[in-house]
Amino acid sequence: MTKEQELFIAIGKSLVDSVESKLFGKACFKVHGKAFICFFQNEMVFKLNGEVHSQALNLEGAHLFDPSGKKRPMKEWVQVPYKHQEKWTIFAEEALKYVR
């Protein structure tokens, strides 16, 4: 397991009511059956809206999540590189709030 994946799992398990699951065959965490974070290409992906969505998307290397690779990104989901790991917990908490 990579350090990135270990951090993803630690963050997911630390959030109240989150349950480990799968989204498009990738590791994710859900709350009340709805995915709010997932792990893809050694990066963390967050379902966000509003100002926090813009903040995440404006980070260097961050982009909309496109799990198919066919230029059909999921507009609410932002994929954030490990170099911004210090923000992962904050974004995960915001994603959880949004999905709740």
C-alpha positions in Angstrom: 0.0 0.0 0.0 1.3 3.4 -0.9 1.7 6.3 1.6 -0.9 8.1 -0.5 -3.4 5.3 -0.1 -2.6 4.9 3.6 -3.4 8.6 4.1 -6.6 8.3 2.1 -7.8 5.4 4.3 -6.8 7.1 7.5 -8.7 10.2 6.6 -11.8 8.2 5.5 -11.9 6.2 8.7 -11.5 9.3 10.8 -14.8 10.8 9.5 -18.0 10.2 11.5 -20.4 7.8 9.8 -18.1 7.1 6.8 -18.1 3.6 5.4 -15.4 2.1 3.2 -16.8 1.1 -0.2 -16.1 1.1 -4.0 -16.9 3.7 -6.7 -16.2 2.7 -10.3 -14.1 -0.1 -8.9 -12.0 2.3 -6.9 -11.7 2.7 -3.1 -14.1 5.2 -1.7 -15.9 6.3 1.4 -19.6 6.8 1.6 -22.1 8.3 4.1 -25.7 7.1 4.0 -24.9 5.2 0.8 -23.5 8.2 -1.1 -19.9 8.5 -2.1 -18.1 11.7 -1.1 -14.4 10.8 -1.4 -12.5 8.3 -3.5 -8.9 7.3 -4.4 -7.7 7.3 -8.0 -4.2 7.4 -9.6 -2.6 7.8 -6.1 -4.6 11.0 -5.6 -7.6 11.8 -3.5 -10.9 12.8 -5.2 -13.6 14.9 -3.4 -17.2 15.7 -4.2 -17.5 19.4 -3.6 -19.5 22.5 -4.5 -19.3 26.3 -4.1 -16.2 28.1 -3.0 -14.4 25.0 -1.6 -14.9 23.4 -5.1 -13.1 26.4 -6.7 -10.4 26.3 -4.0 -9.6 22.7 -4.7 -9.8 23.1 -8.5 -7.4 26.0 -8.4 -4.6 24.0 -6.7 -1.7 23.2 -9.0 -2.2 19.9 -10.7 -5.8 19.5 -9.5 -8.5 18.8 -12.1 -12.0 17.5 -12.5 -12.3 13.7 -12.0 -12.5 11.8 -15.3 -12.5 8.1 -14.3 -13.2 6.9 -17.8 -10.4 8.9 -19.4 -12.7 9.9 -22.2 -12.9 13.6 -21.6 -16.2 13.3 -19.7 -15.2 14.8 -16.3 -17.6 14.6 -13.3 -18.2 18.3 -12.6 -18.7 18.1 -8.8 -15.6 15.9 -8.3 -12.1 17.3 -8.0 -9.0 15.2 -8.1 -6.2 16.7 -5.9 -2.6 15.5 -6.1 -0.7 14.2 -3.0 1.5 17.4 -3.0 -1.5 19.1 -1.5 -2.0 16.4 1.2 -2.2 19.0 3.9 -5.6 20.0 2.5 -7.0 16.5 2.0 -8.6 16.3 5.4 -10.3 19.7 5.0 -11.6 18.8 1.6 -12.8 15.4 2.9 -14.7 17.1 5.7 -16.3 19.6 3.3 -17.2 16.7 0.9 -18.9 14.8 3.8 -20.9 18.0 4.7 -21.9 18.5 1.1 -23.2 14.9 0.6 -25.0 14.8 4.0 
